Amino acid sequence: MDLCHCRGMKIKLSDPIVRRPLTDEQLASLSREDLLVIARNEHRLRLFLEGYVHELEEKVFECEGKFFRVRAKMFSPSTEKSRPGGKRTRIGKGGKGNGTKSKLPSDRYPDAEIIDKHITCESDPACKCCGSQMADSGMTETSEYLTVIPKRYIIIRQHRHKYRCTKCHGDIVTTPPIPRVIPGSSYSDEMIIDAALSKYCDLIPMERYCQIAKRQGFEGLPPQSLIAATFKLADFLKVAYERLRLETLDTPVLLADETTHRMLEGDEKTGWHLWGFSTEESCFYECHDTRSGDVATTVLNASTCSVLVSDVYAGYKKAVREANELRHAQGQPLIQMAFCNSHARRGFKSNEFEASDDAEFMVDNYKKIYALNETAKGQAPAHVSEIRNKMRPFFADMKAFSEGAIHRFSSKSGIYRAFNYFLSNYDGLTLFLDNPKIPIDNNASERLLRGPVVGRKTWYGTHSKDGAEAGAIHFSLVEACKLVNANPRTYYKELVARLHAKKAPITPREFLAELHDPMIPNETS
């Protein structure tokens, strides 16, 4: 019978002599052949047991490792930080791993409101020593914790006082109403702003906004009514949008990109497009029922830019060509096209398996170029130009390599298209080397479309042209706030107050500058 298996070896102890204990007399009576059978089986059994013990030791080691990992996951701190020199240290609660004391919430969040709450005993305790009744000493043991107060929905009952003439009793004057975005509406300005920014900044659909209010104890908010209110707010803020558009177009370098926008109803065409134009500090969107280059042509004709950064979409090339015809007739500087290196690199990344060596050469060079580009961020223009000059040899090598490699592939292959994209648009891909104000790619413009794209996936599209226009206005103001690190809610509140006061609108960039320099005088309309 088989005793067991060990590393491919079968242990077979079928001889009845070795299946029971043997006495000394029995061993002495065994023949030489019987002793050889016993010795051979004992040797095989010892080898098996040694291997079996080794396998058990490996399993025990593996189980111990799993045990420690599970225990660490359940009971150990989850945060680990690296010290200089590559040493790792676990940071326990309160940062005890590095010997520092944890910050109180009031230190960590200095702008948060603080409410003092005194905790006293329901009845005065008795002294453990003498049993006498104790009195409050006035001393306290103070601790802090962070809490949240759920959003409250309050009805404001407004009483506008009326004034009468006490002499002739011939006239009554009512206190003028407080200026509001929608006069006579059931919603305050604060409510409309909160709903609009919940949708266009936090990307919460209005139906979900109303469901959140229901879970917080306020039931019955109508989504469609709130959506209509956000449209009215967009109309109210359109003057700020127009100012933002002019600010964006007054730039030497303009970035452009577009994405699809679904029109659910309200128009014969369902496939609309959201166009985005931006600089480092401002941006605006326009929603159109076409992807024609005529949209970009209108924008470029109103812009002072000398460089357009985009992908190689033919609509932008057409727009630049038509805009340059007008500029040439007027004797103005022509617009140059700078193309996105991220698109060029993406072509080789997606085809690394098709032609690993050739694609790898291009990807590796782009890695070196982008590593240099990282060191140029935040530097002075002269230093940026110096760093970009170090990129020129890499682009030259890539061009020479592409010219030799492209003929080895079928014109229908992906790697051929990647090489052809790089060679056909080489001048536009390398234009940024000559001007430190031109970005290496169009990623910044693509990131600005992230909010509208996520919103589009959340609420599927718009139901009317008014909704498309309102979305373009709100997204423009919100994303412009993000560009300059301004709080959209603070900006909206200030902007609405300025417009109620008949003052000129301000863009997010101007709003931030005014916050940093309160001595800037307010403009009046």
C-alpha positions in Angstrom: 0.0 0.0 0.0 1.1 3.6 -0.6 2.1 5.3 2.6 2.4 8.8 1.2 3.9 10.9 -1.6 6.8 13.3 -1.1 8.3 15.2 -4.0 7.2 12.7 -6.6 8.4 9.6 -4.6 6.0 6.9 -3.4 6.7 5.3 -0.1 5.5 1.6 -0.3 5.8 -0.5 2.8 3.9 -3.6 1.8 6.3 -6.2 3.4 4.6 -7.7 6.5 8.0 -7.8 8.2 8.2 -4.0 8.6 4.6 -3.4 9.4 5.0 -4.4 13.1 7.6 -3.9 15.9 10.4 -6.5 15.8 12.1 -7.9 18.9 15.8 -8.5 19.2 15.4 -12.2 18.6 13.4 -11.6 15.5 16.0 -9.2 14.1 18.7 -11.7 14.9 16.9 -14.4 12.9 16.3 -12.3 9.8 18.2 -13.0 6.7 20.5 -10.6 4.9 17.8 -9.9 2.3 15.1 -9.1 5.0 17.5 -6.7 6.7 18.1 -5.0 3.4 14.4 -4.5 2.8 14.0 -3.0 6.3 17.0 -0.7 5.8 15.9 0.4 2.4 12.4 1.3 3.6 13.7 3.0 6.8 15.9 5.2 4.5 13.0 6.0 2.2 10.8 6.8 5.2 13.4 9.1 6.7 13.8 11.0 3.4 10.0 11.4 3.2 9.7 12.6 6.8 12.5 15.2 6.3 10.8 16.5 3.2 7.4 16.5 4.9 8.8 18.4 7.9 10.3 21.0 5.5 7.0 21.5 3.8 5.3 21.9 7.1 7.8 24.5 8.1 7.2 26.5 4.9 3.4 26.3 5.5 3.9 27.5 9.1 6.0 30.4 7.9 3.4 31.3 5.3 0.6 31.2 7.8 2.6 33.3 10.3 3.0 35.9 7.6 -0.7 35.9 6.8 -1.5 36.2 10.5 0.8 39.2 11.0 -0.7 40.9 7.9 -4.2 40.4 9.1 -3.4 41.5 12.7 -1.6 44.6 11.3 -4.6 45.4 9.1 -7.0 45.1 12.1 -5.1 46.6 14.9 -2.1 48.6 13.6 -2.1 52.2 12.4 -2.9 52.5 8.7 -0.7 55.5 8.1 3.0 55.0 7.2 5.4 57.7 6.2 8.9 57.5 4.9 11.7 59.3 6.6 14.7 60.8 4.7 17.1 58.0 3.8 14.4 55.5 3.0 13.6 54.4 6.6 10.0 53.8 7.3 8.2 54.7 10.5 4.8 53.9 11.6 2.8 56.9 12.8 0.4 56.0 15.5 -2.5 57.9 16.9 -1.5 61.5 17.5 1.6 61.2 15.5 3.5 59.4 18.3 5.7 57.6 15.8 7.8 60.7 15.5 7.5 62.0 19.0 5.1 64.8 18.2 1.9 65.6 20.0 -1.3 65.6 18.1 -2.9 68.9 17.3 -6.2 69.9 18.8 -9.1 70.5 16.3 -8.9 74.2 17.1 -5.2 74.2 16.0 -5.9 72.1 13.0 -8.9 74.1 11.8 -8.3 77.7 13.0 -11.2 79.1 11.1 -13.8 76.7 12.5 -16.5 78.0 14.9 -16.0 77.0 18.5 -18.9 76.2 20.9 -18.0 75.8 24.6 -20.0 73.1 26.3 -19.8 72.7 30.1 -20.4 69.2 31.4 -21.5 68.9 35.0 -22.7 66.1 37.3 -26.5 65.8 37.7 -26.0 65.9 41.5 -23.0 66.9 43.5 -20.8 63.9 44.2 -19.8 62.7 47.7 -16.2 62.8 48.9 -14.6 59.4 49.0 -12.5 60.3 52.1 -15.1 61.7 54.5 -18.4 61.3 52.6 -19.2 65.0 52.6 -21.0 66.6 49.7 -18.5 68.2 47.2 -18.8 71.6 45.5 -17.7 72.8 42.0 -14.1 74.0 42.2 -14.3 76.1 39.0 -11.5 74.0 37.5 -12.2 72.0 34.3 -10.6 69.2 32.2 -10.8 70.5 28.7 -10.9 68.4 25.5 -12.0 69.0 21.9 -13.7 67.1 19.2 -15.0 67.9 15.8 -18.7 67.7 15.0 -21.1 68.7 12.3 -24.5 70.4 12.3 -26.8 69.2 9.5 -28.0 71.7 7.0 -31.1 73.6 8.2 -33.9 74.8 6.0 -35.6 77.9 7.4 -38.6 79.9 6.2 -38.0 83.6 6.4 -41.2 85.5 7.0 -40.5 89.0 5.8 -42.4 92.0 7.2 -41.9 95.2 5.1 -43.0 98.1 7.3 -45.4 100.7 5.8 -45.1 104.4 6.7 -48.1 106.8 6.8 -48.4 110.5 7.0 -49.7 111.5 10.4 -50.8 115.0 9.2 -52.8 114.7 6.0 -53.0 110.9 6.0 -52.8 111.1 2.2 -49.8 108.8 1.5 -48.4 105.4 2.5 -44.9 104.3 1.7 -43.8 100.6 2.0 -40.2 99.7 2.8 -38.5 98.8 -0.5 -37.9 95.0 -1.0 -34.4 93.6 -0.5 -32.8 93.0 -4.0 -33.0 89.3 -5.0 -32.0 87.3 -8.0 -35.6 86.3 -8.6 -37.9 88.9 -7.1 -40.9 87.4 -5.4 -39.5 83.9 -5.6 -40.0 81.2 -2.9 -36.2 80.8 -2.8 -33.7 83.1 -1.3 -30.4 84.0 -3.1 -28.6 81.7 -0.7 -30.8 78.8 -1.6 -30.4 79.3 -5.3 -26.7 79.6 -5.0 -26.5 76.5 -2.9 -28.5 74.5 -5.4 -26.6 75.8 -8.4 -23.2 75.1 -6.9 -24.3 71.7 -5.6 -25.0 70.8 -9.2 -22.3 72.6 -11.2 -19.5 72.5 -8.6 -20.2 69.4 -6.6 -21.8 67.6 -9.5 -24.9 66.5 -7.6 -28.0 66.1 -9.7 -31.0 68.2 -8.5 -33.1 65.1 -7.8 -30.4 63.8 -5.5 -30.0 67.3 -3.9 -33.7 67.1 -3.0 -33.4 63.5 -1.7 -30.5 64.7 0.5 -32.7 67.4 1.9 -35.4 64.8 2.6 -32.9 62.6 4.5 -32.0 65.7 6.5 -35.6 66.2 7.6 -36.9 68.6 4.9 -39.2 66.8 2.5 -40.9 68.1 -0.6 -38.3 70.2 -2.5 -39.3 70.2 -6.2 -36.3 69.5 -8.4 -37.7 71.2 -11.6 -38.4 74.4 -9.7 -34.8 74.5 -8.4 -33.4 73.8 -11.8 -35.4 76.7 -13.2 -34.0 78.9 -10.4 -30.4 78.0 -11.4 -31.3 79.1 -15.0 -32.4 82.5 -13.6 -29.2 82.7 -11.6 -27.2 82.0 -14.8 -29.0 84.9 -16.6 -28.3 87.1 -13.6 -24.6 86.3 -13.7 -24.2 86.4 -17.5 -22.5 89.9 -17.2 -19.7 88.2 -15.2 -19.5 85.4 -17.7 -19.1 88.0 -20.5 -16.3 89.7 -18.6 -14.6 86.4 -17.9 -14.8 85.6 -21.7 -13.1 88.9 -22.6 -10.5 88.2 -19.9 -9.7 84.8 -21.3 -9.5 86.0 -24.9 -7.0 88.7 -24.0 -4.0 86.4 -23.9 -0.9 85.6 -26.0 -1.5 81.8 -25.5 -5.0 80.3 -25.7 -5.8 76.6 -25.0 -8.8 74.9 -26.6 -10.6 71.6 -26.4 -14.2 70.3 -26.8 -16.3 67.4 -25.7 -19.7 65.9 -26.6 -22.8 67.2 -24.9 -26.1 65.4 -25.2 -29.3 67.4 -25.8 -32.1 65.2 -24.5 -34.9 67.3 -25.8 -35.6 70.8 -26.9 -33.7 70.7 -30.2 -33.7 68.5 -33.4 -30.0 67.7 -32.9 -29.2 65.6 -29.9 -25.4 65.6 -30.4 -24.2 69.0 -29.2 -20.7 70.0 -28.1 -19.2 71.9 -25.2 -16.2 74.0 -26.2 -13.7 75.1 -23.6 -11.1 77.9 -24.0 -8.7 78.7 -21.3 -5.5 80.3 -20.0 -3.5 79.7 -16.8 -5.9 81.9 -14.8 -9.2 82.0 -16.6 -11.5 80.0 -18.8 -15.0 79.9 -20.4 -17.3 77.4 -22.1 -19.7 77.6 -25.0 -22.3 75.0 -25.9 -23.1 74.6 -29.6 -25.0 72.2 -31.8 -22.0 71.6 -34.0 -18.3 70.6 -33.9 -17.6 72.8 -36.9 -14.4 74.9 -36.8 -16.6 77.9 -37.3 -17.1 78.0 -33.5 -13.3 78.3 -33.0 -13.1 80.8 -35.8 -15.5 83.2 -34.0 -13.5 82.8 -30.8 -10.1 83.4 -32.5 -11.4 86.4 -34.3 -12.3 88.0 -31.0 -9.0 86.9 -29.3 -5.6 88.6 -29.2 -3.7 85.3 -28.9 -0.7 84.6 -31.0 -0.6 80.8 -30.2 -3.5 78.3 -30.1 -2.7 75.1 -28.1 -5.0 72.2 -29.1 -5.0 68.7 -30.6 -4.7 68.2 -34.3 -8.5 68.3 -35.0 -9.1 69.7 -38.5 -11.6 72.2 -37.1 -8.9 74.1 -35.2 -6.7 74.1 -38.3 -9.5 75.6 -40.3 -10.2 78.2 -37.6 -6.6 79.3 -37.5 -6.4 79.5 -41.3 -9.5 81.6 -41.5 -8.5 83.8 -38.6 -5.1 84.3 -40.1 -6.6 85.4 -43.4 -8.5 88.1 -41.6 -5.4 89.1 -39.6 -3.3 89.2 -42.7 -5.7 91.6 -44.4 -5.6 93.8 -41.3 -1.8 93.6 -41.0 -1.9 91.8 -37.6 0.4 89.0 -36.4 -0.6 85.6 -37.4 -1.6 82.8 -35.1 0.7 79.8 -34.7 -0.6 76.3 -33.7 1.0 74.3 -30.9 0.0 70.7 -30.6 -0.3 68.4 -27.6 2.7 66.2 -26.9 0.5 64.1 -24.6 -1.5 63.0 -27.6 1.7 62.0 -29.5 3.0 60.1 -26.5 -0.3 58.3 -26.1 -0.1 56.8 -29.6 3.2 55.1 -28.7 2.0 54.0 -25.3 -1.0 52.3 -26.7 1.1 50.4 -29.3 4.0 49.2 -27.2 3.0 45.6 -27.6 2.6 45.9 -31.3 6.2 47.1 -31.8 7.8 47.0 -28.4 11.3 48.2 -29.3 10.3 51.0 -31.6 7.5 52.3 -29.4 9.7 51.9 -26.3 12.4 54.2 -27.8 9.8 57.0 -28.3 8.2 56.4 -24.9 11.5 56.5 -23.1 12.5 59.7 -24.8 9.2 61.3 -23.8 9.8 60.2 -20.2 13.1 62.1 -20.2 11.4 65.2 -21.8 8.6 65.2 -19.3 11.1 64.8 -16.5 12.8 67.9 -17.6 9.5 69.6 -17.9 8.7 68.9 -14.3 11.9 70.7 -13.2 10.8 73.8 -15.2 7.4 74.3 -13.4 7.3 77.5 -11.4 10.6 78.7 -12.7 11.3 82.1 -14.4 10.9 82.3 -18.2 14.6 82.5 -18.8 15.2 79.3 -16.7 12.3 77.5 -18.5 13.9 78.3 -21.9 17.2 77.0 -20.7 15.6 73.7 -19.6 13.7 73.4 -22.8 16.8 73.7 -24.8 18.0 70.5 -23.2 14.9 68.8 -24.7 15.9 69.6 -28.3 18.3 66.7 -28.8 15.6 64.3 -27.6 13.1 65.6 -30.2 15.8 65.5 -32.9 16.7 61.9 -32.1 13.0 61.0 -32.1 12.4 62.6 -35.5 15.4 60.8 -37.0 14.3 57.5 -35.5 10.7 57.9 -36.7 11.8 58.7 -40.2 13.7 55.4 -40.3 11.2 53.3 -38.5 7.9 54.3 -40.1 8.6 52.4 -43.3 8.9 49.1 -41.5 5.2 49.0 -40.7 1.9 48.8 -42.6 0.1 52.1 -43.1 -2.9 50.5 -41.4 -1.1 49.6 -38.2 -1.4 51.6 -35.0 2.3 52.1 -34.7 2.5 53.6 -38.2 -0.2 56.1 -37.3 1.7 57.0 -34.1 4.9 57.7 -36.1 3.0 59.5 -38.8 1.2 61.7 -36.2 4.6 62.6 -34.7 6.3 63.4 -38.0 3.3 65.2 -39.6 2.8 67.5 -36.6 6.5 67.9 -35.6 6.6 71.7 -35.9 3.5 72.1 -33.8 4.7 69.6 -31.2 8.1 71.4 -30.8 6.8 75.0 -31.0 6.7 75.2 -27.2 10.6 74.9 -27.1 10.8 78.4 -28.5 8.3 80.1 -26.1 8.3 79.5 -22.4 4.6 80.6 -22.2 3.5 77.7 -24.4 2.7 74.5 -22.4 4.2 71.2 -23.5 0.7 69.7 -23.9 -3.0 70.5 -23.8 -3.6 68.5 -20.6 -4.7 71.6 -18.6 -7.5 72.3 -21.1 -8.6 68.6 -20.9 -8.7 68.7 -17.1 -11.0 71.7 -17.3 -13.5 69.5 -19.1 -13.5 66.9 -16.4 -16.2 68.6 -14.3 -18.7 68.9 -17.3 -17.9 65.4 -18.4 -18.5 63.9 -15.0 -21.7 66.0 -14.8 -22.8 64.8 -18.2 -22.4 61.2 -17.0 -24.4 62.0 -13.9 -27.4 63.8 -15.3 -27.0 62.4 -18.9 -27.5 65.8 -20.6 -29.7 68.8 -20.8 -33.3 69.1 -21.6 -33.3 72.5 -23.3 -31.1 75.2 -24.9 -31.5 77.3 -21.8 -30.1 74.4 -19.8 -27.1 74.2 -22.1 -26.4 77.9 -21.8 -26.9 77.9 -18.0 -24.5 75.0 -17.7 -21.9 76.8 -19.8 -22.1 80.0 -17.6 -22.0 78.1 -14.3 -19.2 75.8 -15.3 -17.2 78.7 -16.7 -17.4 80.6 -13.4 -16.8 77.5 -11.2 -13.9 76.2 -13.2 -12.3 79.7 -13.3 -12.5 79.8 -9.5 -10.7 76.4 -9.3 -8.0 77.7 -11.6 -7.0 80.5 -9.2 -7.9 78.5 -6.0 -10.9 80.7 -5.1 -13.8 79.3 -3.2 -16.8 79.2 -5.7 -19.3 79.7 -2.9 -17.6 82.7 -1.5 -17.2 84.1 -5.0 -20.8 83.6 -6.0 -22.0 85.3 -2.8 -19.7 88.3 -3.3 -20.6 88.5 -7.0 -24.4 88.5 -6.4 -24.0 91.2 -3.7 -22.0 93.4 -6.1 -24.6 93.1 -8.8 -27.3 93.9 -6.4 -25.3 97.0 -5.4 -25.1 98.0 -9.1 -21.3 97.5 -9.1 -19.3 96.1 -12.0 -19.0 92.3 -12.0 -15.6 90.8 -11.2 -14.0 87.6 -12.5 -12.6 84.9 -10.1 -9.1 86.2 -10.8 -10.1 89.8 -9.9 -12.0 88.5 -6.9 -8.9 86.8 -5.5 -6.7 89.8 -6.2 -9.2 91.9 -4.3 -9.2 89.5 -1.3 -5.4 89.7 -1.2 -5.4 93.5 -1.6 -8.4 95.0 0.1 -7.2 98.5 -0.8 -8.3 98.0 -4.5 -11.3 100.3 -5.0 -14.6 98.8 -6.1 -15.6 99.8 -9.7 -19.0 101.1 -10.3 -21.0 100.5 -13.4 
